[in-house]
Amino acid sequence: MKYIPLLSFLLYLQLGFCQKQDMRSLDELINTDEPGWELVLEWMKEATNEIEVLPRDTARARTALVQTQVTTRSPMGGIIYETGGILVDHGWIRILGSGSEKMTRGLPEWNKGKAFGEFGERPPFLLIADDAIGGFFALNGGAFGEDLGNIYYLSPDNLAWESLEIGYSDFIYWTFTGDLAQFYEGLRWKNWEKEVKEMGADRGMSFYPFLWTEYEDLEALNKKDVPIEELWTLCQEVRKQLFDQVKDK
């Protein structure tokens, strides 16, 4: 696998969004000498999982890049600027880009109100992808520990942020080539491919009883697709309740 050297990637993280600074212009963020998108295209050639690159809207892509303040030298900047997002494995994983008709959420607008209040603020984390069951992937900006730049996963079956011990570039490569069936073992139901494609990339599957409760058979749970925003909100509310209960003891 080819990737940005660790030092360069960490420097990009620091300058791109981990410091409070003046907003850089579009021209300052576009890098034509070493575009990160070329790396992503190389990784796609090695893909073992189904990939769908969503078309970008040029004006929206430009706005999203400025709002995110990452350069196109990075894979993240390349994905934001060159795509409306990327769907992996029949749409099971949704990698956020600048937004499109098929996935209306762009990375910066999706994070506003969740990771930060206003564009240009320093976020403690950055949501970069999610999945069909309401699991969320975030880049650590300090909220989860000192391993800045590592990707964390918030799983709907335990509601805990857990480190994947990889950075953004390795995460993208993993979604393209990794054993997703093993990673999601026990969390996929019969005919999930068809249902995930039909519900779309702005929605997620809600289960009842919830996945974080005790149950014997996933197939026996009631399920329906709901807006992914609803799953994020529910997850945060339950996490807060659990945290408050632990704090009160």
Buried (B, 14 or more C-beta within 10 A) or exposed (E): EEBBEEEEBBEBBEBBBBEEEEEBEEEEBBBEEEBBBEBBEEBBEEBEBEBBBBEBBEEBBBBBBBBBBBBBBBBBBBBBBBBBBBBBBBBBBBBBBBBBEBBBBBBBBBBBEBBBEEBBEEBBBBBBBBBBBBBBBBBBBEBBEEEBBBBBBBBBBEBEBEEBEBBBBBBBBBBBBBEBEEBBEEBBBEEBBEBBBEBBBBBBBBBEEBBBEEBEEBEEBEBEBBEBBEBBEBBBEBBEEEEEEEEEE
